[in-house]
Amino acid sequence: MGFDEKTFFAALTSAGLPEVPKQFSVVPLAQLIRRETLLEIDNFIGQFDRVTTRASWQKSATRSAPQIAQSSRSAICFFTAWDFHISPEQGWQLIECNDNGSGFLFAAVINHLYYELSDITQVSAIEPPPGMDAFGERLAAMIEREAKDFFGVVPDGLFLVLETTDMLPSGKFYQELILLRDLMLRRGWHSEIGSPDQLRWDGRALFWNGQRVDFIINRCTDFFWDGDEFSELRSGYLNGRVYVAPNPFTYATRSDKRLLEWLSSSHSDRELGILPEEREVLSAHMPETQLLHDENLSELAAKKTEFFFKPTHGFASHGILTGSQVGTARLRQLLKRNTPYVAQKSVPKPTLFVSRPSAEITLWIDLRVWAYRGQRFLVSGRASTQRDRIDLAPPGGWLPTLVQDTGLSRR
């Protein structure tokens, strides 16, 4: 299939992404995901949602969480992402759930423009990804539903996209925040981008630059708002008058990586309220995950090459260690720190080959599925230049991801 990658990159930059490929790397090839695989993943995400929204699960998940995460909240994040490895040996496996996933707007643009600019449009088995107008309408409808569920109506105060000062405007996904803000402005909602330290709580309402804030889309990765700059946000949140998602409660009950142990093992099913049919689905698609502690340290050290080690509150691959980077002494050091770790069984990733004038390069790819209230609305992918880590430097990067209908799902 013919494809002009320079035209593709220029179109992505014109659509609002950082300059491609200089500032943001995108692979000019597509990952094709079989529709029947996605239907299985849809069922899994539905099971995940049912399990993690039960009172028994939430009570256990928040028992040892910070105080701010103790109170139940009805807000549902509309850009939650589930990361999967579609392993040639083990089938598809969930690696983690990200309640605060970055890249959903970028991914929609990447999928749409790749499809439009390549002759893959001639392949009838490839499902057209949503156009940007349609995707924007769907995203706006999610935000509107959240607002009405919380307030009863769409409020007339400020819709604030929140990010920490050090990420404004230097963050890799700052341009995505602009796209999100502009989408809400086109909808007629007053919207701005701001940081937690700019917020003020007067005892009745939360303000940003003198404007009353009603609705916060939180992109900060201090998940429990421990920093001093979050003091005003904490006050407004605890008062219950401001919508915030994701928030400490959603993080504690959905994407804290210590929860992966419960999802992958049946040991606590009775306490958590996980039903046998749910356990069957979870165990089939969850790699073994254990919270690192004194009792299992020696066993994990002996089998370290089978595992990855990652901080329970990590993000964007920060702090991840491969088995070759740890031993008994290193694991003991991790236990002494304030950052708990989980050990997760390695799941091989499929490969993609990129041809360059000098050589053919191997990339390792993953699948990210975006869903809201149990319904998938987007797929995306990333291609890493390293097998065991996510390194999105060229020739790796974000990967156009399209759905292929093989016909099996219709039988």
Order of alpha helices (4+ residues) and beta strands (2+ residues): alpha-beta-alpha-alpha-beta-beta-alpha-beta-alpha-beta-alpha-beta-beta-beta-beta-alpha-beta-alpha-alpha-alpha-beta-alpha-beta-beta-alpha-beta-beta-beta-beta-beta-beta
